[in-house]
Amino acid sequence: MTISPSTKVAAAAPLSHSDYLALKRFPALDGLRAIAALMVVVFHNQGPDWLQGWIGVQIFFVISGFLITTLMLREEDRSGRISFKKFYARRIFRILPVYFFLLGVTLLLQILQGTLTKSPPGTELPLYLFFFNEFGNGGAYGQSWSLGIEQKFYLLWPLLAFSAILVQRRAKFRGRIGLTLVLMAVMLVMVPLSMGGDPRGWTAHYFSILVGCLVAILMHNPRTYALFKPLTRPWVACTAAAGFLVIHGTVQFWAAFTERHHLSGEVPGFIAVPPPYVVLVGFVLLPALLANAFPQRLLSTRPFVFLGERSYSIYLVQLIAHGAVAGIYLLFGASLAKTPVPWLPVTLMSILMAHLCYRWVEKPMITIGKRFTARQL
């Protein structure tokens, strides 16, 4: 098959704003979510230090801010307003069922082990029921602290950015930009004040989500989209993605460097480094992954999309999967801790369990949620 010169030019051209708005899905972001979830699981199970589990969580936060804000902006364009009832219904059916299902499984395992009244989440159940788990003390469902951060974002951000803002349509764009920048500044200023919580510096995580929100707002506007358009040129996208991998591989070094030399004052390096890192994720990596280039095509392949659709469950089920694998090893008189690569069996078990959760809990509830919102038309 011969490719005409015009086809070659089109393939090398950047993504226009109209083409961006025409994208119904962002499959490459599913792939990125898959990588982020697996990074956390691998890191928590004696994987390579350079992965840094907190990085995967920050990527999740940026993607969440970007996707949620983009969906609401597009809904506003279509219908002139946001249906908060539908928005919250979609979030409820998407997030709560598998969260509470796995929380229930965790509590049942604690009952069987006799630890329900001795360790979290059993000893801190109200925090986990009302999504204040980031203020808990970890434990068997400790990884769910990030859900506490995201749930409060889902609750407040739509009300702030889509109802409590300037009424005039022409002022909405500037108002949302101003609101987002102010909130980002507040979150950073509050980091030293939030060092006593667990996780320490928890307000920095809202900064990560707001980075995704800001990118979504800027890319939705045709004028400011021009800032990102060069990144969607295929060769630029490939270069940006490659450069990002190099930066990613050195994040651990810079976090240790800033902490060792007290460059961030009383704030630990692993808290001081995420802000510039997530800015790169939002302003460089996300636009690059929208381009019709190798990084986008790779992360849009079926295996990555498959894992991305199950990334939420992969993240939540990881401690249960670890316990299951450790129990299997004990049956055969072995120790998971002495396995050369303990992260591999735990990761595979997490994927298997996540697939079952996705098939039997997530997907059916998402379908019910769609039917519910459809009836509200």
C-alpha positions in Angstrom: 0.0 0.0 0.0 1.4 3.4 -1.0 1.1 6.3 1.4 0.5 9.6 -0.4 2.4 12.7 0.6 -0.7 14.4 1.9 -1.3 11.4 4.2 2.2 11.6 5.5 1.8 15.3 6.2 -1.5 14.6 8.1 0.1 11.9 10.1 2.9 14.3 11.2 0.6 17.2 11.9 -0.3 18.2 15.5 -3.8 17.5 16.9 -6.1 20.4 16.1 -8.5 21.8 18.8 -11.5 20.5 16.9 -10.0 17.1 16.7 -9.2 17.1 20.4 -12.8 18.0 21.2 -14.0 15.2 18.9 -12.1 12.6 20.9 -14.7 10.5 22.8 -12.2 8.6 24.9 -8.6 8.8 25.9 -7.5 5.2 25.7 -3.8 6.0 26.3 -4.8 7.4 29.7 -6.2 4.0 30.6 -2.8 2.6 29.8 -1.2 5.3 32.0 -3.5 4.4 34.8 -2.5 0.8 34.4 1.1 1.6 34.8 0.4 3.9 37.8 -1.5 1.1 39.6 1.1 -1.5 38.9 3.9 0.8 40.0 2.2 1.0 43.4 1.7 -2.7 43.8 5.2 -3.5 42.6 6.8 -0.9 44.9 4.8 -2.1 47.9 6.1 -5.6 47.4 9.9 -5.1 47.3 10.0 -3.9 43.7 12.7 -1.5 42.4 13.2 1.6 44.5 13.2 3.8 41.4 9.5 3.1 40.8 8.5 5.0 44.0 4.9 4.1 44.8 3.9 7.6 45.6 4.6 8.5 41.9 1.9 6.2 40.7 -0.6 7.7 43.1 0.2 11.2 41.9 -0.3 10.2 38.3 -3.7 8.8 39.3 -4.6 12.2 40.9 -3.5 14.2 37.8 -5.5 12.0 35.5 -8.6 12.2 37.8 -8.6 16.0 37.8 -8.1 16.1 34.0 -10.8 13.6 33.1 -13.5 14.8 35.5 -13.0 18.4 34.5 -12.9 17.6 30.8 -16.2 15.6 31.1 -17.9 18.4 32.9 -16.7 21.1 30.4 -18.0 19.0 27.5 -21.3 18.4 29.1 -21.6 22.1 29.8 -21.0 22.8 26.1 -23.6 20.3 25.0 -26.4 21.2 27.3 -25.5 24.6 28.7 -25.3 23.3 32.2 -24.0 20.5 34.5 -26.4 17.9 35.9 -25.0 17.5 39.4 -27.4 14.7 40.1 -26.1 12.7 37.2 -22.5 13.5 38.0 -22.7 12.4 41.6 -24.8 9.3 40.6 -22.0 8.3 38.2 -19.4 8.7 40.8 -21.4 6.8 43.4 -22.0 3.8 41.1 -18.4 3.9 39.8 -16.5 4.2 43.1 -18.5 3.1 46.1 -19.5 -0.5 45.2 -16.1 -2.0 44.8 -14.6 0.2 47.6 -17.2 -1.0 50.2 -17.0 -4.6 48.8 -13.3 -4.8 49.4 -13.6 -3.0 52.7 -16.1 -5.7 53.7 -13.7 -8.4 52.6 -10.9 -6.8 54.6 -13.1 -6.6 57.7 -14.2 -10.2 57.3 -10.5 -11.3 57.1 -9.8 -9.3 60.3 -12.6 -11.1 62.1 -11.3 -14.5 61.0 -7.8 -13.4 62.1 -9.0 -11.9 65.4 -7.6 -8.5 64.6 -10.8 -6.5 64.1 -10.5 -4.7 67.4 -6.7 -4.4 67.3 -5.8 -2.7 64.1 -7.2 -0.6 61.3 -9.6 -0.5 59.5 -11.6 -2.3 62.2 -10.4 0.1 64.9 -11.0 3.2 62.7 -14.1 2.1 60.8 -15.9 5.6 60.9 -12.9 7.1 59.0 -13.2 4.4 56.3 -17.0 4.6 56.1 -17.0 8.4 55.5 -13.8 8.7 53.4 -11.5 10.3 56.0 -9.1 7.4 55.8 -6.2 9.6 54.9 -6.3 10.6 58.6 -6.1 7.0 59.8 -3.2 4.8 60.7 -2.8 2.6 57.6 -3.4 -1.1 58.3 -5.0 -3.8 56.1 -6.9 -1.2 54.0 -4.4 1.6 54.3 -3.8 2.1 50.6 -7.4 3.4 50.4 -6.2 6.8 51.9 -6.1 8.2 48.4 -9.8 7.6 48.0 -10.4 9.9 50.9 -8.6 12.6 49.0 -10.4 12.0 45.7 -13.9 11.7 47.2 -13.7 15.1 48.8 -12.4 16.5 45.5 -15.4 14.9 43.6 -17.7 16.4 46.2 -16.5 19.9 46.2 -14.8 20.7 42.8 -18.0 20.6 40.7 -19.8 22.9 43.1 -16.9 25.3 43.1 -16.0 25.3 39.4 -19.4 24.8 37.8 -22.0 26.5 40.0 -20.4 28.9 42.5 -18.4 30.7 39.9 -19.1 33.8 37.8 -22.4 33.6 35.9 -21.4 35.3 32.7 -20.2 32.7 30.2 -17.3 34.8 29.0 -16.0 35.2 32.5 -16.2 31.5 33.3 -12.9 30.6 31.7 -11.0 33.3 33.5 -12.9 32.6 36.7 -12.1 28.9 36.6 -8.4 29.6 35.9 -8.3 32.0 38.8 -10.1 29.6 41.1 -7.8 26.7 40.2 -4.6 28.8 40.7 -5.7 30.1 44.0 -6.6 26.7 45.3 -3.3 25.3 44.1 -1.4 28.1 45.9 -3.5 27.4 49.1 -2.8 23.7 49.0 1.0 24.3 48.7 1.0 26.9 51.5 -0.8 24.4 53.7 1.7 21.6 53.2 3.8 22.5 56.3 0.6 22.7 58.4 -0.4 19.2 57.2 2.8 17.4 58.1 1.2 15.9 61.3 -1.3 13.8 59.3 -0.9 10.5 57.6 0.0 10.8 54.8 2.2 13.7 55.7 1.7 16.8 53.6 -1.7 15.5 52.4 -2.7 18.9 50.9 0.0 18.4 48.2 -2.2 15.7 46.8 -5.0 18.2 46.1 -2.4 20.2 44.3 -1.8 17.2 42.0 -5.5 16.8 41.2 -5.8 20.6 40.5 -2.9 20.4 38.0 -5.1 17.9 36.0 -8.1 20.3 36.4 -6.0 23.3 35.2 -4.7 21.4 32.1 -8.3 20.3 31.2 -9.6 23.9 31.4 -6.7 25.3 29.3 -7.0 22.5 26.7 -10.7 23.0 26.4 -10.3 26.7 25.4 -9.2 27.1 21.7 -6.8 30.0 22.5 -5.0 28.3 25.4 -5.0 25.0 23.6 -2.4 26.5 21.4 0.1 26.1 24.3 -0.3 22.3 24.1 -0.7 21.8 20.4 3.0 21.5 19.6 3.2 18.6 22.1 0.7 16.7 20.0 3.0 16.7 17.0 4.1 13.0 16.7 7.8 13.5 16.9 7.5 16.0 19.7 5.2 13.6 21.6 7.7 10.8 21.3 10.5 13.0 22.5 8.5 14.3 25.4 7.5 10.8 26.5 11.1 9.7 26.3 12.3 12.7 28.3 9.6 12.1 30.9 10.9 8.6 31.4 14.4 9.9 32.0 13.0 12.4 34.5 10.9 9.7 36.2 14.0 7.6 36.7 15.8 10.4 38.6 12.9 11.5 40.8 14.1 9.3 43.7 17.6 11.0 43.5 16.1 14.5 43.6 13.8 13.7 46.5 16.7 12.3 48.5 18.9 15.2 47.4 16.5 17.9 48.6 15.9 16.0 51.9 19.6 15.4 52.5 20.5 19.1 52.0 17.3 20.5 53.6 16.5 22.4 50.5 12.8 22.3 51.3 13.0 23.2 54.9 10.9 21.1 57.2 9.1 19.4 54.3 10.6 16.0 53.4 11.9 15.6 49.9 9.3 13.1 48.9 6.7 15.8 49.5 8.7 18.7 48.0 9.4 16.9 44.7 5.8 15.9 43.6 4.6 19.5 42.7 7.1 20.0 39.9 6.8 16.3 38.9 3.0 16.5 38.6 3.3 19.7 36.6 5.3 17.8 34.1 2.8 14.9 34.1 -0.1 17.4 33.4 1.5 19.9 31.1 3.8 17.6 29.1 2.9 13.9 29.4 -0.9 14.1 29.1 -1.0 16.3 25.9 1.8 14.1 24.4 -0.3 11.0 25.0 -3.2 12.4 23.0 -1.1 12.6 19.8 -1.3 9.9 17.2 2.2 8.7 17.9 3.9 5.7 19.3 3.4 6.4 23.0 -0.3 6.9 22.5 -0.6 3.8 20.3 1.4 1.7 22.8 -0.7 2.7 25.8 -3.9 2.2 23.8 -3.2 -1.4 23.0 -5.6 -4.0 24.4 -3.4 -5.2 27.3 -2.9 -1.7 28.6 -6.5 -0.8 28.2 -7.6 -4.0 29.9 -5.4 -3.3 32.9 -6.4 0.4 32.9 -10.1 -0.5 33.2 -9.2 -2.6 36.2 -6.6 -0.2 37.7 -9.0 1.0 40.4 -9.5 -2.6 41.7 -5.8 -3.4 41.2 -4.9 -0.6 43.5 -7.6 -1.4 46.2 -7.1 -5.2 46.2 -3.3 -5.3 46.5 -3.1 -6.0 50.3 -5.7 -8.8 50.0 -3.7 -10.2 47.1 -0.5 -10.0 49.1 -2.1 -11.9 52.0 -3.5 -14.6 49.6 -0.1 -15.1 48.0 1.6 -15.3 51.4 -0.9 -17.9 52.5 -0.3 -20.0 49.4 3.4 -19.9 50.0 2.9 -21.0 53.7 0.9 -24.0 52.5 4.0 -25.2 50.6 6.3 -24.4 53.5 7.9 -21.4 51.7 8.1 -17.7 52.5 7.0 -14.9 50.2 9.5 -12.6 51.7 12.4 -14.8 50.6 11.2 -14.9 47.0 13.7 -13.2 44.7 10.9 -11.2 43.1 7.9 -11.2 45.6 6.2 -8.4 43.6 5.6 -10.7 40.6 3.2 -13.2 42.2 1.5 -10.5 44.2 1.0 -8.4 41.0 -0.4 -11.3 39.1 -2.8 -12.1 42.0 -3.8 -8.5 42.2 -4.7 -8.5 38.5 -6.7 -11.7 38.8 -8.6 -10.5 41.8 -9.1 -7.1 40.2 -10.5 -8.7 37.1 -13.1 -10.6 39.2 -14.0 -7.4 41.0 -14.4 -5.6 37.7 -16.5 -8.3 36.2 -18.7 -9.0 39.1 -18.9 -5.7 41.0 -17.6 -2.7 39.0 -19.0 -3.4 35.6 -22.5 -4.4 36.7 -22.8 -1.4 39.0 -21.5 1.0 36.3 -24.2 -0.4 34.0 -26.9 0.1 36.7 -25.5 3.7 37.1 -25.9 4.3 33.4 -29.5 3.1 33.4 -30.2 5.3 36.4 -28.8 8.4 34.8 -30.5 7.6 31.5 -33.8 7.7 33.3 -33.1 11.2 34.5 -33.1 12.6 30.9 
